[in-house]
């Protein structure tokens, strides 16, 4: 009898999965709709912020399934549909596709104002409110959060696609070592709609809040979220959220889990490098003589960039190259890196006398050959010629050169700071 019952359950499960599969022969597509916690900005990590939808594709076998992130920052379950963002997704749906749905972060805003007018009525009921939208100038009937989610689910199913609802990710807020949940608000309402509409539900809020608590606030802030933003995740935070969605899919009965990679290689955006080259006014010389390059890393987001101060005291634009210091920097420069260049304080010295660091004045192609005692020579160029070489070679590596004029010396004339030995005009 038990064997018979098992066969019935197995047969039913296989039947349900077959009903979810496309009969067109095309690869199914995983669509994502949501707010900025699903796709931040253009999905390019601007400001160091990423949505989980930008990481999810790394967990899927994209030779067998397509992935499209249609989420848009600032939208609610209401405005995503009112702005016409849902229509192209709905029109593209075919049998066997999947729609991952996560809204809620923006649904708590005002229903009618002149700024965003994106709020929804709390709950999952049929209540509605008639408004003349101050922002759009249109008459509008506003519904409950659950009503809008239910609409997405029903229209997805009508196209033969499979809706999967997520509770909204938690914010990086802490109370006595705990992360507040949304089980009694948007997370709970999302779950209720999923149950009523027989849709898959992943409690992303609970899963992520629990993992955040396991790691602790001191390990979450600055790594998975930034201190400046308690809502949007870093690249690592987006991967965390995506991995928990994958965990939820594995626990579910959704056929989407058959497209999961067994051993995904997850990559987060590599840090860019910022290099500084120059003389002692840039370099770290000693405890009492510190160049401006020393505290520069305090002004950068070092979770996203590395700062390397390669400046060296006593060098000029000429001698920095001649001693091979530039070659060491150049070999490490990569596409997307940055180079800050400041020389000049030591370039006014003699061209053909020890310390042999002066460069010719100007920007031209003039040269002067300098003979050394050891039967060797050096062709010395203008200051501008050397600068152009740094710029050209930096650009050839795909990096961005940034040229700075020299910091002024502490020399004054008539209460004005002198520039390069001349009165500042």
Residue pairs with C-beta under 8 A, 6 or more apart in sequence:
13 253
16 253
17 255
20 96
20 162
20 254
20 255
21 28
21 95
21 96
21 255
22 28
22 94
22 95
22 96
22 97
23 95
23 96
24 94
24 95
24 96
26 94
27 64
27 65
27 66
28 65
28 66
28 94
28 96
28 97
28 98
28 259
29 65
29 66
29 67
29 68
29 92
29 94
29 97
29 98
30 56
30 57
30 60
30 65
30 66
30 67
30 68
30 97
30 98
30 100
30 256
30 259
31 68
31 70
31 89
31 92
31 93
31 97
31 98
31 99
31 100
31 161
32 38
32 39
32 53
32 56
32 67
32 68
32 69
32 70
32 71
32 99
32 100
32 102
33 70
33 71
33 80
33 85
33 86
33 89
33 99
33 100
33 101
33 102
33 103
33 152
34 51
34 53
34 71
34 75
34 80
34 100
34 101
34 102
34 103
34 166
35 71
35 72
35 73
35 74
35 75
35 76
35 80
35 102
35 103
35 104
35 105
35 106
36 49
36 51
36 71
36 72
36 73
36 74
36 105
36 231
36 232
37 51
37 52
37 102
37 105
37 168
37 169
37 231
37 232
37 233
37 241
38 51
38 52
38 53
38 69
38 71
38 102
39 51
39 53
39 54
39 69
39 70
39 71
39 72
39 73
40 46
40 47
40 49
40 50
40 51
40 54
40 73
40 232
41 47
41 49
41 73
43 50
43 51
43 53
43 54
43 69
45 54
45 235
45 269
48 226
48 234
48 235
48 301
48 303
48 304
49 226
49 229
49 232
49 233
49 234
50 232
50 233
50 234
50 235
50 237
50 238
51 69
51 71
51 232
51 233
51 238
52 169
52 233
52 238
52 239
52 241
52 242
52 245
53 69
53 71
53 100
53 242
54 69
54 238
55 235
55 238
55 239
55 241
55 242
55 266
56 67
56 69
56 100
56 242
56 245
56 246
57 67
58 239
58 242
58 264
58 265
58 266
58 267
59 242
59 243
59 246
59 260
59 261
59 264
59 266
60 67
60 259
60 260
60 261
61 259
61 260
61 261
64 259
65 256
65 259
70 85
70 88
70 89
71 102
72 80
72 83
72 85
74 106
74 116
74 118
75 83
75 85
75 103
75 106
75 118
76 103
76 106
76 107
76 109
76 118
76 119
76 120
76 148
77 103
77 104
77 107
77 120
77 145
77 148
77 149
77 152
78 107
78 118
78 119
78 120
78 142
78 143
78 148
79 106
79 116
79 117
79 118
80 86
80 103
81 148
81 151
81 152
82 140
86 152
86 155
89 99
90 155
90 156
90 159
93 99
93 156
93 159
93 160
93 161
94 159
94 160
94 161
95 159
95 160
95 161
96 160
96 161
96 162
97 159
97 160
97 161
97 162
98 161
98 162
98 163
98 164
98 254
98 256
99 152
99 156
99 161
99 162
99 163
99 164
100 164
100 166
100 245
101 149
101 152
101 153
101 163
101 164
101 165
101 166
102 165
102 166
102 167
102 168
102 169
102 190
102 204
103 145
103 148
103 149
103 168
103 186
104 145
104 167
104 168
104 182
104 185
104 186
104 187
104 190
105 168
105 186
105 231
106 116
106 118
106 119
107 118
107 119
107 120
107 145
107 186
108 119
108 185
108 186
109 116
109 117
109 118
109 119
110 116
110 117
110 118
110 119
111 117
111 119
111 120
111 121
111 129
111 131
111 142
112 131
112 132
112 133
112 134
112 135
112 142
113 134
113 135
114 134
114 135
115 135
116 135
117 133
117 134
117 135
117 136
119 142
120 142
120 143
120 144
120 145
120 147
120 148
121 127
121 128
121 129
121 142
121 143
121 144
121 145
121 147
122 144
122 145
122 185
122 189
123 144
123 145
123 146
123 189
124 144
124 145
124 146
124 147
124 149
124 150
124 189
124 192
124 193
124 196
125 144
125 146
125 147
126 143
126 144
126 147
127 143
127 144
128 141
128 142
128 143
128 144
128 147
129 141
129 142
130 139
130 140
130 141
130 142
131 139
131 140
131 141
131 142
132 138
132 139
132 140
133 139
133 140
145 186
145 189
146 189
146 192
146 193
149 165
149 189
149 190
149 193
150 193
150 196
150 197
152 163
153 163
153 165
153 193
153 194
153 197
153 199
154 197
156 162
156 163
157 163
157 197
157 199
162 200
162 254
162 255
162 256
163 197
163 199
163 200
164 199
164 200
164 201
164 202
164 249
164 252
164 254
164 256
165 190
165 191
165 193
165 194
165 199
165 200
165 201
165 202
166 190
166 201
166 202
166 204
166 245
166 248
167 182
167 183
167 186
167 187
167 188
167 190
167 191
167 201
167 202
167 203
167 204
167 205
167 206
168 182
168 186
168 187
168 190
168 204
168 205
169 204
169 205
169 208
169 233
169 241
170 179
170 180
170 181
170 182
170 205
170 208
170 209
170 212
171 179
171 180
171 230
171 231
172 179
172 212
172 220
172 221
172 224
172 225
172 229
172 230
172 231
173 179
173 180
173 230
174 217
177 213
177 216
177 217
178 213
179 209
179 212
179 213
180 209
181 187
181 205
181 206
181 209
182 188
182 205
183 191
183 203
183 205
183 206
187 203
187 205
187 206
190 201
191 201
191 203
193 199
194 200
194 201
195 201
200 252
200 253
200 254
202 244
202 245
202 248
202 249
202 252
203 248
204 241
204 244
204 245
204 248
207 244
207 247
207 248
208 240
208 241
208 244
211 240
211 244
212 220
212 224
215 224
221 227
222 303
223 234
223 236
223 237
223 303
224 233
224 234
224 236
224 237
224 240
225 232
225 233
225 234
225 237
226 232
226 234
226 301
226 303
233 240
233 241
234 303
235 268
235 269
236 268
239 266
239 268
243 266
246 260
249 256
249 257
249 260
250 257
250 260
269 304
271 304
271 305
271 306
272 304
272 305
272 306
272 336
272 337
272 338
273 305
273 306
273 307
273 308
273 332
273 333
273 334
273 337
273 338
274 296
274 300
274 305
274 306
274 307
274 308
274 337
274 338
274 339
274 340
275 308
275 310
275 329
275 332
275 333
275 337
275 338
275 339
275 340
276 282
276 293
276 296
276 307
276 308
276 309
276 310
276 311
276 339
276 340
276 342
277 310
277 311
277 320
277 325
277 326
277 329
277 339
277 340
277 341
277 342
277 343
277 390
278 291
278 293
278 311
278 315
278 340
278 341
278 342
278 343
278 404
279 291
279 311
279 312
279 313
279 314
279 315
279 316
279 342
279 343
279 344
279 345
279 346
280 289
280 291
280 311
280 312
280 313
280 314
280 345
281 291
281 292
281 342
281 345
281 406
281 407
282 291
282 292
282 293
282 309
282 311
282 342
283 291
283 293
283 294
283 309
283 311
283 312
283 313
284 290
284 291
284 293
284 294
284 309
284 311
285 291
285 313
289 313
291 309
291 311
291 313
292 407
293 309
293 311
293 340
294 309
296 307
296 309
297 307
300 307
305 338
310 325
310 328
310 329
311 342
312 320
312 325
314 346
314 355
314 357
315 323
315 325
315 343
315 346
315 357
316 343
316 346
316 347
316 349
316 357
316 358
316 359
317 343
317 344
317 347
317 359
317 383
317 386
317 387
317 390
318 347
318 357
318 358
318 359
318 380
318 381
318 386
319 346
319 355
319 356
319 357
320 326
320 343
321 327
321 386
321 389
322 356
322 378
326 390
329 339
330 393
330 394
330 397
333 339
333 394
333 397
333 399
334 397
334 398
334 399
335 397
335 398
335 399
336 398
336 399
337 397
337 398
337 399
337 400
338 399
338 400
338 401
338 402
339 390
339 394
339 399
339 400
339 401
339 402
340 402
340 404
341 387
341 390
341 391
341 401
341 402
341 403
341 404
342 403
342 404
342 405
342 406
342 407
343 383
343 386
343 387
343 406
344 383
344 405
344 406
344 420
345 406
346 355
346 357
346 358
347 357
347 358
347 359
347 383
348 358
349 355
349 357
349 358
350 358
351 358
351 359
351 360
351 368
351 370
351 380
352 368
352 370
352 371
352 380
356 370
356 372
356 378
358 380
359 380
359 381
359 382
359 383
359 386
360 366
360 367
360 368
360 380
360 381
360 382
360 383
360 385
361 382
361 383
362 382
362 383
362 384
363 382
363 383
363 384
363 385
363 388
364 382
364 384
364 385
365 381
365 382
365 385
366 381
366 382
367 379
367 380
367 381
368 379
368 380
369 377
369 378
369 379
369 380
370 377
370 378
370 379
370 380
371 377
372 378
387 403
390 401
391 401
391 403
394 400
394 401
395 401
406 420
408 417
408 418
408 419
408 424
409 418
410 417
411 417
411 418
411 421
412 418
413 423
414 423
416 423
416 424
417 424
418 424
